[in-house]
Amino acid sequence: MEVALGVFDEPIKKTSNDLDEDFLSRPATTALEYLRQVQREAAQCPDVVVATQFTRNEGESIKNQYSEIRSRLTPAPSNFIPNLAWQREQASNFAEIRQQLNYFKSRGFERPLHEINDIQLPNRTSEGAWCRFCLGKEKFQEVERRKRGQSGNATGDARKDDSDNENPIGAVSKGNDPLLSIVTRMNQCTVTDVLEYNVTWLQYIGFSERQGKWLFALLVCLEKPLLPSVSSLLRNLARRCADLRASLSDENDTRLPPLNLIITVVTRYFDQTDLADEP
């Protein structure tokens, strides 16, 4: 009768013959030899293993260090940070907008808009095409220059990218706003990819009003529950926005309210509360 995996005719005994060093050290030549080696090695392991004990102070120290790393945002002046009531109100308004979008999708109202909208969306894997589509050709070229560090290489890459048949039909030179007829045609993979592109662009060209519109619209379209990779992406977004907020010199800067709004949506609505502003 064929021997079942892990079952042998003879019981494993801790004898000197069983623990022959040559047999245990040489590679197994058959599946049966391999399983016997595994069982012999297991037989040498202690039945109970006690984990290293930490004192209470050591445990609290590790916990505090981890919490500090997770919760670290670039500090900003106190007058740049919105109060708690404002943050809660914005999170509530954001939830209502998401409900309206879901209702719109469920009723199938997007089809007539598609029929009157002749804009062709870029391929979701083409970051350059999406940059031109969302922010315009000038911003795309600026991103390329910053990425490459040399204007000559970036200009060449920009010309090459323009010839890739990725120029969306109906796209305007200054970029497109995130119209309802556009975002309802984006599946979750596209939403996540374009959101990741926007987080990258923040690093190279800073923050603009149009990009703020796109970030907000993409967050509205983002479905829960979040994948771990998407949660990490949102945390990076909050950190980038906090960095940009801290770089502002005036509380009357028009970029401050949208930056605060994005940070609030990420932290208060998408449950990244350890990064939330505490006035």
Secondary structure as GFF3:
##gff-version 3
##sequence-region A 1 279
A	DSSP	alpha_helix	21	25	.	.	.	ID=ss1
A	DSSP	alpha_helix	31	43	.	.	.	ID=ss2
A	DSSP	alpha_helix	56	70	.	.	.	ID=ss3
A	DSSP	three_ten_helix	78	80	.	.	.	ID=ss4
A	DSSP	alpha_helix	84	106	.	.	.	ID=ss5
A	DSSP	alpha_helix	110	116	.	.	.	ID=ss6
A	DSSP	alpha_helix	127	135	.	.	.	ID=ss7
A	DSSP	alpha_helix	137	148	.	.	.	ID=ss8
A	DSSP	alpha_helix	151	162	.	.	.	ID=ss9
A	DSSP	alpha_helix	180	183	.	.	.	ID=ss10
A	DSSP	alpha_helix	188	205	.	.	.	ID=ss11
A	DSSP	alpha_helix	209	221	.	.	.	ID=ss12
A	DSSP	alpha_helix	228	247	.	.	.	ID=ss13
A	DSSP	alpha_helix	256	264	.	.	.	ID=ss14
A	DSSP	pi_helix	265	269	.	.	.	ID=ss15
A	DSSP	three_ten_helix	273	275	.	.	.	ID=ss16
###
